Amino acid sequence: MTTVALTGTPGTGKTTVSTLVADRLGVEVVHLNDVIREAELFSERDADRNSLVADLDAVEAWLDDSRAGERDGDLLVESHLAHLLDADRVIVLRCHPESLKPRLRDRGEPEASVAENAESEALDTILAAAVDRHGEDAVWEIDTTDRTPEAVADDVVAAIEGAIDPRVGVVDFIEYL
């Protein structure tokens, strides 16, 4: 069984794309943020950000337990935290900060969160963490800016199937800063 982490800054399209990929490949998707909330796999609530602080050890244990069950196919773990977990492949969705900001505002995110996430995206924060943990040979960076979810899903499927080589450093949003 292969575990694929689909990660990226909030608003880059992970949830939408993961659903399309699951439909195409028949893989199981774990929407990690839902699991963290529903199984109470968090250590505290961050009142300033109105979010939960995930207990990554508890999350890993939950994933290990769920993998030990009857699952024998590939697993796609979707979350802005997925790159922090054990995975065979890591796919990082990217989006230009100027395109990301309206997506986050449309979801009702507070302006401080919008600004923080846009800056994080410009600084390659999640990509850098993914490469640091998994190495360049296990990471695929995919730009979602001005692309349809179906086109992004095509690239994700190609990465999962090994039809495209790992690629890091192909997206640059530093001019945003």
Residue pairs with C-beta under 8 A, 6 or more apart in sequence:
1 67
1 71
1 72
1 73
1 74
1 75
2 74
2 75
2 88
2 89
2 160
3 63
3 67
3 74
3 75
3 77
3 86
3 87
3 88
3 89
4 27
4 74
4 75
4 76
4 77
4 87
4 88
4 89
4 90
4 91
4 160
5 77
5 82
5 83
5 85
5 87
5 89
5 90
5 91
5 130
6 14
6 17
6 18
6 21
6 76
6 77
6 78
6 79
6 82
6 91
6 93
6 156
7 14
7 78
7 79
7 80
7 81
7 82
7 83
7 90
7 91
7 92
7 93
7 126
7 130
8 14
8 80
8 92
8 93
8 94
8 95
8 126
8 144
9 80
9 94
9 95
9 100
9 117
9 120
9 121
9 125
9 126
10 80
10 104
10 109
10 117
11 95
11 100
11 103
11 104
11 107
11 109
11 117
12 93
12 94
12 95
12 100
12 121
12 144
13 93
13 95
13 144
13 149
13 152
14 78
14 79
14 80
14 93
15 31
15 78
16 149
17 93
17 144
17 149
17 152
17 153
17 156
18 29
18 31
18 76
18 78
19 29
20 149
20 150
20 153
21 27
21 29
21 76
21 153
21 156
21 157
21 160
22 28
22 29
22 76
24 153
24 157
25 74
25 157
25 160
25 161
26 73
27 73
27 74
27 75
27 76
27 160
28 71
28 73
28 74
28 75
28 76
29 76
29 77
29 78
30 63
30 66
30 75
30 76
30 77
30 78
31 78
31 79
32 59
32 77
32 78
32 79
32 81
32 82
33 79
33 80
33 81
35 41
35 59
35 62
36 42
36 52
36 54
36 59
36 79
36 81
37 52
39 62
41 54
41 55
41 58
41 59
41 62
42 52
42 53
42 54
42 55
43 53
43 54
43 55
44 52
44 53
45 51
45 52
45 53
46 52
46 53
49 113
50 110
54 81
56 81
56 84
56 85
59 81
59 85
60 85
60 86
63 77
63 85
63 86
67 75
74 160
76 160
77 85
77 87
80 126
82 90
83 90
83 92
83 126
83 129
83 130
83 133
83 134
84 129
84 133
87 134
87 138
88 138
89 138
89 139
89 140
89 159
89 160
90 130
90 133
90 134
90 138
90 139
90 140
91 139
91 140
91 142
91 156
91 159
91 160
92 126
92 127
92 130
92 139
92 140
92 141
92 142
93 142
93 144
93 152
94 121
94 127
94 141
94 142
94 143
94 144
94 145
94 171
94 173
95 103
95 121
95 143
95 144
95 145
96 121
96 143
96 145
96 173
96 176
97 118
97 119
97 121
97 122
97 173
97 176
98 118
98 176
99 145
99 146
100 117
100 118
100 121
101 114
101 118
104 113
104 114
104 117
104 118
105 111
105 114
109 117
118 176
119 176
119 177
120 126
121 173
121 176
122 173
122 174
122 176
122 177
123 174
123 177
124 171
124 173
127 139
127 141
127 168
127 171
130 139
131 139
131 168
136 166
136 168
137 166
138 166
139 166
139 167
139 168
140 155
140 156
140 159
140 164
140 166
140 167
141 167
141 168
141 169
141 170
141 171
142 152
142 155
142 156
142 159
143 170
143 171
144 152
155 164
157 163
158 164
159 166
